[in-house]
Amino acid sequence: MGFIGDKLEQWKEKRRIREEERELYPFGKPKEQSRFIVLGGFGRRHKQNLANVQQAVQELEFDDKVLYLSDNRDIVRYGVLYTPALVVDGTVVSKAEFLSVEEAKDYIIEALQNENSPSDSLEGTEEEL
């Protein structure tokens, strides 16, 4: 194919990958990933909310780091308009709510149980037929 043909194919492949990423991440690819993410601002109450979520994660005996995102682009990526918000495994579980430690634990447990339970349960369908 030659040098120019090879370069053209490489360019087309890079462009295809960029277009796929743009479809997956319309507001840009996330910089960091974490199982537990707190979205918020810089105020005292936002810092207390972060501390409460960190304590809840620690009390539930998870070794994961709690990521704190305050950049508007990162917040919009999750579809959140009002902060603070709590994201567990990529799903927003709490919006515009300052959480106590117990509330954060409840949200985390509920989110992880919903993730592990089968959504389409087929129990009893054979007996009905």
C-alpha positions in Angstrom: 0.0 0.0 0.0 2.9 2.3 0.6 3.7 4.9 3.2 0.8 7.2 2.5 -1.7 4.4 2.4 -0.5 3.1 5.8 -0.7 6.6 7.3 -4.2 7.0 5.9 -5.4 3.7 7.4 -3.8 4.7 10.8 -5.6 8.0 10.7 -8.9 6.4 9.9 -8.5 3.9 12.8 -7.8 6.7 15.2 -10.7 8.7 14.0 -13.0 5.6 14.4 -11.8 5.1 18.0 -12.4 8.8 18.8 -15.9 8.7 17.4 -16.7 5.6 19.5 -15.4 7.3 22.6 -17.5 10.4 21.8 -20.6 8.2 21.7 -19.7 6.5 25.0 -18.6 9.7 26.8 -20.3 12.7 25.3 -18.8 15.0 27.9 -15.3 13.5 27.7 -13.7 10.4 29.1 -13.5 10.3 32.9 -10.0 10.9 34.2 -10.2 8.6 37.2 -12.4 5.7 38.2 -13.5 4.6 41.6 -16.2 2.5 43.1 -17.4 5.3 45.3 -17.5 8.9 44.0 -18.8 12.0 45.8 -19.7 14.9 43.5 -19.8 18.3 45.2 -18.5 21.8 45.7 -16.0 23.5 48.0 -18.1 24.5 51.0 -17.9 23.3 54.6 -21.1 21.2 54.2 -19.7 19.5 51.1 -16.5 18.6 52.9 -18.5 17.2 55.8 -20.6 15.2 53.4 -17.4 13.7 51.9 -16.1 12.9 55.3 -19.4 11.1 56.2 -19.2 9.0 53.0 -15.6 8.1 53.7 -16.5 7.0 57.2 -19.4 5.0 55.9 -17.1 3.2 53.4 -14.6 2.5 56.1 -17.3 1.2 58.5 -18.6 -1.1 55.8 -15.0 -2.4 55.6 -14.3 -1.6 51.9 -10.7 -0.9 51.0 -11.8 1.4 48.1 -10.8 5.0 47.9 -13.6 7.6 47.8 -13.0 9.9 44.9 -14.2 13.5 45.2 -15.1 15.4 42.0 -15.9 19.1 42.0 -15.3 20.0 38.4 -18.6 20.9 36.6 -17.6 18.8 33.5 -17.2 15.7 35.8 -20.5 16.4 37.5 -22.4 16.8 34.3 -21.0 13.5 33.0 -23.2 11.8 35.6 -26.3 13.8 34.7 -26.3 15.6 38.1 -27.6 19.2 38.3 -27.5 19.7 42.0 -24.8 18.6 44.4 -23.8 16.9 46.6 -24.3 13.5 44.9 -23.1 10.0 45.7 -22.2 7.6 42.9 -21.7 3.9 43.6 -20.3 1.7 40.8 -21.2 4.3 38.2 -24.8 4.8 39.3 -26.0 8.0 41.0 -27.7 6.9 44.2 -28.2 10.3 45.9 -28.6 13.8 44.5 -28.9 17.2 46.3 -28.7 15.6 49.7 -26.2 16.0 52.5 -25.8 12.5 54.0 -25.1 11.4 57.5 -22.9 8.4 57.9 -25.9 6.1 58.4 -27.7 7.4 55.3 -24.6 7.0 53.2 -24.2 3.4 54.5 -27.9 2.7 53.6 -27.4 4.1 50.0 -24.2 2.1 49.5 -25.7 -1.2 50.8 -28.9 -0.7 48.7 -26.9 0.1 45.5 -24.6 -2.9 45.9 -27.6 -5.3 46.7 -29.4 -4.0 43.6 -26.3 -4.7 41.6 -25.9 -8.2 42.8 -29.6 -9.3 42.6 -30.8 -10.6 39.2 -33.2 -8.1 37.6 -35.1 -10.6 35.5 -36.1 -13.3 38.0 -37.6 -16.4 36.3 -38.6 -18.2 39.4 -41.9 -20.1 39.2 -42.3 -19.8 35.5 -42.0 -23.5 34.9 -44.7 -24.3 37.4 -47.1 -21.8 35.8 -46.7 -23.4 32.4 
